[in-house]
Amino acid sequence: MTVSTSNKALLAVALAAGLFAMQSCLASSKPVALPDPKVDTPLAAGKGQQTAVFAGGCFWGVEAVFEHVKGVDKVVSGYAGGTSATARYEDVGGGRSGHAESVRIVYDPAKISYGQLLKVFFSVAHDPTQLNRQGPDTGPQYRSVIFAGDEAQAKIAKAYIAQLDAAHAFPKPIVTKVDGAKRFYPAEAYHQDYARRNPNDRYIVINDAPKVVHLKQLFPTLYRGG
């Protein structure tokens, strides 16, 4: 939610009656497949790592999804879009810091492409048609943003958004913005690997665990258990 971990838990409990049934239904259904990006980079030869930064609502769930993607070496929850002075959960939660809750994904481009990461992002990590919110979380800190690290990433991201909109892949237009690279600030330690460390947290059960279920359903060859 917007201020503290305890507030997230309290709101999740308050919404549980209505949301739990809805999310349980979503978790058990087959999500709709999105097309592969027409513009993408080929898998790279040799060894190396690249980085992607995505924002799509509470970073707990987005982090949980990408931690289960083969080819991803590390995922860090954090803040991007603002300055170092406000890169703190208490400031970001107020919605006026300029930051979005984000994740930094370090991946092996020989195993997964940037376009395939985008496909996961749009398919199961969040709803790209929600403006300045995701589910029960509201405010610009929960906006949908792709922080492109270079021109190549920006080109792929913009082309994929245009492709999905042209195909009417979602019932409403995509509101995801493509922004230039912004400094990424890792979040506080208690946010890292939150879903994995707190699988019984009601917020995780209701909002984030279904995303991992959808990942396994939709991307069985990319899904990594554990």
N, C-alpha and C positions, 0 to 999 in steps of 0.2 A: 504494500500500500504506500502511503505517502510519507510517513514519519518514522516508524520503527517496526522492528520485527514483531513485537507484541501486537501492534495495531493490525498488521497483516493477518495474524492469527485470529484476532477478534472479529475482523470483518469477514474472514472466511467462515467462521462459525455462524455468524449472523446470516450469511447467504447460503449456507450449506443446504438447507432444505430444498430450495429451488434449483440450485446449481448442480448439486450432486447427481440428481437423476438425469439432468441434461448431459453432463459430462460423462456419466456412465454409459449413456446411450451412444455418445460420440466415440467413446473408447472402444466400444464393441462393434462399431460399424466400419465399413471399408471406406477410407477417405477417397476423394476424387483425385485421380492422377492428373498432374499437370504435364504439359509437353516439355521435352528437352529444349534448352536454349538453342536457337538457331545460330546465335553468335556466341562463341566460346573459344577458349584456348585449348589446344590439344594437350594431352598428358605429356608432361615434361620428361625428357630423358635424363638419367643420372640422379644424383642425390641433391637435396636442398629443401628449404622450407620457405613458405610464403605466408602472408598474414591477411586475414579478412576481418573487418569490423562491421557488425550488424547491430541495430537497435530495433527491438520489436516487443515492447512491453517489459514486464518484470524480467530482469536478467536471470533469475533462478531457472525459469522454464526454458529460455533460449539456450542457456548454458547446458542444461540437462539433455536437450536434443542433440546438440553437436558433440557432446561427450560420448555419444553412442554412434557416431558416424566413423566408418572406416576411412583411414587416410588423414584423420584429424589427430594431431599429436598433443595439442593442449588447448584448453578453453579457459579464459579468465573473464570474470564478471567485472564490470567497471563503468566508468563514466566518460562520455565524449561529447564535445560540442560547446563546452564552457571553458573556464579557466581553472588553474590550480587552486585558486582561493576558495572556490565553491565545490571542489571535487570531494565532497563529503556527503554521506547519506542524508544527514539532517538538512543540508542545504538543497540537495537535489530533490528531496521529497517535497519541498515547498513549491516546486514548479517554476521558479524564477531564476534558476542558475544558468540556464542555457544548455545544460547537460541533458543527455538522454541516457537512461540505463542501457548499457551496451555490453556486447561480448566481443572479445578479441580471440579469433580463431587462428591458431597456428596449424598449418596443414602441409602435407606432402603433395606437391603438384604432379608427382609421378603416379600418385594413387587416386587423386580426385581433383577435378578441375574447379575453377572458381564458379563457372556456370552451374555445376552440379551442387555446389554449396548454396547458391542462390535458389535452386529448385527446392532443396530441403527447407530453406528459410521461408519461402512463399507457401510451400505445401503444408508443413506441419508445425513450424516454430511459432507462427503468429498469424493473425488475420490482417492482411495488408490493406483492407478496406476501412479499417477503423481509424478515425482521425483523432490523434492525441489521446488515445486510450487503448487498452486491451482488456476485454472482459470487465472485471470489477475495478480495474485500476484506471484512474482518470488523471489527465494532466499532460502537458507537453513533455515531461520526462519519460512518458511511455509512448512517445511517437515512433512511427516506423521510418527508419532511416538506414541507408546504406552509406557508410563512410568509405568511399572508394580511395584506395591507396595510390592509384595512379590512373593515367588516362585509359589504359587497357581495361582496368576494372570498371571504370565509369562507363565506358562504351558497352561492355557486356551487360552491366546492370540496366542501363537505360534501354538497350535493345530488348532485354527480356521483359521489362515492364510493358513496353510498347507491344510486344508479341502477345503477352497475356491479356492485355486490354483489348487488342484487336480480335482475339479469339473468344472474348467474353468468358474468360476462365472463372471469373467471380461474378456474383449477382450485382455487385456495385463496382464502381471504378476503383482502381488501386490508388491509394494516397501516399504510398511510400516515396520519400524523397531520396535523391542521389546527391550526396554532398561530397565535397573534397575531403582529403585526409585531415583529420583533427587529432590533436594529441589525446592519447588514451590514458586514463588514470585508473589503475586497478582499485576496485572497491575494497572495503574493509574485510579482514580475514574471515569474519563470521559469515559473509555472503558467499565465499568461494565453496563450490561443490555442495551448495546448500541442499539441493534436492536429493543428492546421493546420501548425504549425512542425516537427512531428516525425512525419510520416506513416508512417515506417518503423520507429518504436519498436514492439517486439514487443507491449508492453502495449496500445498503440493498435490495432495490427493485429488482435489477438485479441479485445479487449473492446469497443472503441469504434467502429472503422470500420464494423462491421456495423450499428450503430445508425443511422448516416447512410444506409447502403444501404436499410435498412428505411423510413426517412423518405421517401426518394425513391420507393420502391415504394408505400407506403401513402398518401402525401400528394403526389401529383404536381403538384397545383395550388398547393400551399404551398411546395414544395421550391425552394430557391434554390441554384444551383451556385456553384462558385468556392471 
